[in-house]
Each structure stands twice: as structure tokens, then as C-alpha cells.
Amino acid sequence: MSAKIIIVTNQKGGCGKTTLAMNVAGVLGLNNKTLLIDGDPQGSASRWAASSSDEKPFPAAVMSLAAVNDKVNREIKKYIDDYEYIVVDCPPAIDNKFTSSALLIADLALVPIVPSPTDLWAAIGIQNLISNVSEINEKLQARLVANMCQTNASISKEALSLIEEFDFPKMTTDIYQRTAYRQSAALGGTVFDLDNQKAREEIKALVSEIIDALN
């Protein structure tokens, strides 16, 4: 059985991409053989996993392929039979050849967006890239994930109407801005290592939606 490949991408930095990728990969890794590929030259995902203790290592294998760039699809293929899931944390730039290459073999692209008009306008470029790659990779699906939502504010009507203009749907689960996500990075784990029920429920629900989309 070959791995299902999940790409986490957005051209805009500051959308919580690595936090989402690490929590999704870590939770998948609790019950499935999972590989997280760090495609960001800053190496945030690799540093995150390295922060874990020897007694409790990060639940997924982590590997940096940031230097591979436009041939990353070939590198990922080498690991496809060894894992059940491969999650790729892409660099935050649309003109980056890494993302285009990774999308060529992806099953699902997750696009985390902060639900504000400026962030949604900035995500149009990634929509265009995914649409172009979809013509080559016909199995590719894409989903928006409302990320870093403010607890006291529902997604504004303006943001919701912009979301509806996208070619692909939004996941039902929204991820809120919680200290648990920052704490999970410091511990080198996931929100499942912390006593924050809401954060755990969010990630669990999102992972369930991801599995449903892949099946």
C-alpha cells in the first residue's frame, strides 16, 4: 500500500502552516506510520521535532527536503511504500518550485488561511497553482482550513463570501488561536500531549475530515 500524500501550503507566511502540518502529522502518526517532510528552508518543522524528549519523541518521522526544490516529487516517491501518510510542510512562496513539484504527486492539498479578507486575497495565487497542477495530477483534491481563528469572533460575512469564491471547499472544522498550539511546538509534540480539550478536539476532528477526504 502506498502512502497518501498531504501537502500543507500557502504562499503567505504567518498562517500557521507548520503548526497545522505538525499537529496533523503527529496525530496521524499515533496510529499510522507517518513521515513529515520539511520543505521550508527555515527548518521550523525539523526544529519542532528536535525539541521533543528522548522519552517521548515526535510521533512521526521528520525529514528535511528543503534543498531538493523542483525534483521533490521524485524524492517523495522513494518513501511512498514505507509509510501510510506523508505530510509535506511547504515553503511560504508561490513561485517556489518545491510546492509545484510536491503537488504533482499529492492526494490532498490543505491551504490554511486566517479568515480575514487580506489573507484570503493572498491565497488566490495558491488556488491558481493548484488548479494548474490539477490538470496534470487528476487525483489532487484541495481544501481550505480556517486557521488561527479568534475565539470571540465568528468568521466575518465578508471573509465567508470570499471563501465561497474559491474553487475548492473549506473544511468544516475551524482551528482557533490557542496557547496549546504554541506549547506543543515548545514541547516538540502535539496538542494531544497537553491538557487542552478544545485544541485536541479540533485537531482530531480535522484529521477525521482529512481521512474522509482521502478515502
JORA-V835656 format. One record per pair of residues at least 6 apart in sequence whose C-alpha atoms are under 7 Angstrom apart, sorted by sequence separation. I is the first residue (numbers start at 0). J is the second residue. D is the distance in whole Angstrom. If there is no record, write none. Layout:
i=I j=J d=D
i=I j=J d=D
//
This chain:
i=27 j=33 d=7
i=51 j=57 d=6
i=112 j=118 d=6
i=133 j=139 d=6
i=183 j=189 d=5
i=37 j=44 d=6
i=112 j=119 d=7
i=183 j=190 d=6
i=8 j=16 d=7
i=37 j=45 d=6
i=190 j=198 d=6
i=191 j=199 d=6
i=7 j=16 d=7
i=24 j=33 d=7
i=48 j=57 d=6
i=89 j=98 d=6
i=190 j=199 d=6
i=180 j=190 d=6
i=24 j=35 d=6
i=179 j=190 d=6
i=7 j=20 d=6
i=179 j=193 d=7
i=45 j=61 d=6
i=179 j=195 d=7
i=45 j=63 d=7
i=179 j=198 d=7
i=21 j=44 d=7
i=35 j=59 d=6
i=34 j=59 d=6
i=35 j=60 d=6
i=36 j=61 d=6
i=37 j=62 d=6
i=38 j=63 d=6
i=40 j=65 d=5
i=142 j=167 d=6
i=143 j=168 d=6
i=144 j=169 d=6
i=150 j=175 d=6
i=33 j=59 d=5
i=34 j=60 d=5
i=35 j=61 d=5
i=36 j=62 d=5
i=37 j=63 d=4
i=38 j=64 d=5
i=39 j=65 d=5
i=71 j=97 d=6
i=141 j=167 d=6
i=142 j=168 d=5
i=143 j=169 d=4
i=144 j=170 d=6
i=148 j=174 d=6
i=149 j=175 d=6
i=150 j=176 d=7
i=17 j=44 d=6
i=33 j=60 d=6
i=34 j=61 d=6
i=35 j=62 d=6
i=36 j=63 d=6
i=37 j=64 d=6
i=38 j=65 d=4
i=69 j=96 d=5
i=142 j=169 d=5
i=143 j=170 d=6
i=146 j=173 d=6
i=147 j=174 d=6
i=148 j=175 d=4
i=149 j=176 d=6
i=174 j=201 d=6
i=36 j=64 d=7
i=37 j=65 d=6
i=68 j=96 d=6
i=69 j=97 d=5
i=72 j=100 d=5
i=142 j=170 d=6
i=145 j=173 d=5
i=146 j=174 d=5
i=147 j=175 d=5
i=148 j=176 d=6
i=29 j=58 d=6
i=68 j=97 d=4
i=71 j=100 d=6
i=72 j=101 d=5
i=103 j=132 d=6
i=144 j=173 d=7
i=145 j=174 d=6
i=146 j=175 d=6
i=147 j=176 d=4
i=172 j=201 d=7
i=28 j=58 d=5
i=70 j=100 d=6
i=71 j=101 d=6
i=102 j=132 d=7
i=28 j=59 d=5
i=69 j=100 d=5
i=72 j=103 d=7
i=93 j=124 d=7
i=112 j=143 d=7
i=114 j=145 d=6
i=25 j=57 d=7
i=72 j=104 d=6
i=93 j=125 d=6
i=104 j=136 d=7
i=106 j=138 d=6
i=107 j=139 d=6
i=108 j=140 d=6
i=109 j=141 d=6
i=110 j=142 d=6
i=111 j=143 d=6
i=112 j=144 d=6
i=113 j=145 d=6
i=172 j=204 d=6
i=25 j=58 d=5
i=103 j=136 d=6
i=106 j=139 d=5
i=107 j=140 d=5
i=108 j=141 d=5
i=109 j=142 d=5
i=110 j=143 d=5
i=111 j=144 d=5
i=112 j=145 d=5
i=113 j=146 d=5
i=172 j=205 d=6
i=25 j=59 d=6
i=105 j=139 d=6
i=106 j=140 d=6
i=107 j=141 d=5
i=108 j=142 d=6
i=109 j=143 d=6
i=110 j=144 d=6
i=111 j=145 d=6
i=112 j=146 d=6
i=113 j=147 d=6
i=114 j=148 d=7
i=24 j=59 d=6
i=109 j=144 d=7
i=111 j=146 d=6
i=113 j=148 d=7
i=114 j=154 d=6
i=116 j=157 d=7
i=116 j=158 d=5
i=119 j=161 d=7
i=115 j=158 d=6
i=114 j=158 d=6
i=34 j=82 d=7
i=33 j=82 d=6
i=38 j=87 d=7
i=39 j=88 d=7
i=32 j=82 d=5
i=33 j=83 d=6
i=34 j=84 d=6
i=35 j=85 d=6
i=36 j=86 d=6
i=37 j=87 d=6
i=38 j=88 d=6
i=39 j=89 d=6
i=32 j=83 d=5
i=33 j=84 d=5
i=34 j=85 d=5
i=35 j=86 d=5
i=36 j=87 d=5
i=37 j=88 d=5
i=38 j=89 d=5
i=39 j=90 d=4
i=31 j=83 d=6
i=32 j=84 d=7
i=33 j=85 d=6
i=34 j=86 d=6
i=35 j=87 d=6
i=36 j=88 d=6
i=37 j=89 d=7
i=38 j=90 d=6
i=24 j=86 d=6
i=20 j=86 d=7
i=20 j=88 d=6
i=17 j=88 d=6
i=2 j=79 d=5
i=1 j=79 d=5
i=2 j=80 d=6
i=1 j=80 d=5
i=12 j=91 d=5
i=0 j=80 d=6
i=2 j=82 d=5
i=3 j=83 d=6
i=4 j=84 d=6
i=5 j=85 d=6
i=6 j=86 d=6
i=7 j=87 d=6
i=8 j=88 d=7
i=11 j=91 d=5
i=2 j=83 d=4
i=3 j=84 d=5
i=4 j=85 d=5
i=5 j=86 d=5
i=6 j=87 d=5
i=7 j=88 d=5
i=8 j=89 d=5
i=10 j=91 d=5
i=11 j=92 d=7
i=1 j=83 d=7
i=2 j=84 d=5
i=3 j=85 d=6
i=4 j=86 d=6
i=5 j=87 d=6
i=6 j=88 d=6
i=7 j=89 d=6
i=9 j=91 d=6
i=10 j=92 d=4
i=2 j=85 d=6
i=10 j=93 d=5
i=16 j=111 d=6
i=6 j=102 d=7
i=14 j=111 d=6
i=14 j=112 d=6
i=6 j=105 d=6
i=14 j=113 d=6
i=5 j=105 d=6
i=8 j=108 d=7
i=4 j=105 d=5
i=5 j=106 d=6
i=6 j=107 d=6
i=7 j=108 d=6
i=8 j=109 d=6
i=9 j=110 d=6
i=4 j=106 d=5
i=5 j=107 d=5
i=6 j=108 d=5
i=7 j=109 d=5
i=8 j=110 d=5
i=9 j=111 d=7
i=3 j=106 d=6
i=4 j=107 d=7
i=5 j=108 d=6
i=6 j=109 d=6
i=7 j=110 d=6
i=106 j=213 d=7
i=11 j=121 d=7
i=10 j=122 d=7
i=9 j=122 d=7
i=10 j=125 d=6
i=9 j=125 d=6
i=57 j=187 d=6
i=15 j=146 d=7
i=57 j=188 d=5
i=14 j=146 d=7
i=15 j=147 d=7
i=50 j=185 d=7
i=51 j=186 d=6
i=50 j=186 d=6
i=51 j=187 d=4
i=47 j=184 d=5
i=50 j=187 d=4
i=51 j=188 d=6
i=49 j=187 d=7
i=48 j=187 d=5
i=47 j=187 d=5
i=18 j=180 d=7
i=25 j=189 d=6
i=22 j=189 d=5
i=22 j=190 d=7
i=23 j=202 d=7
i=23 j=206 d=6
//
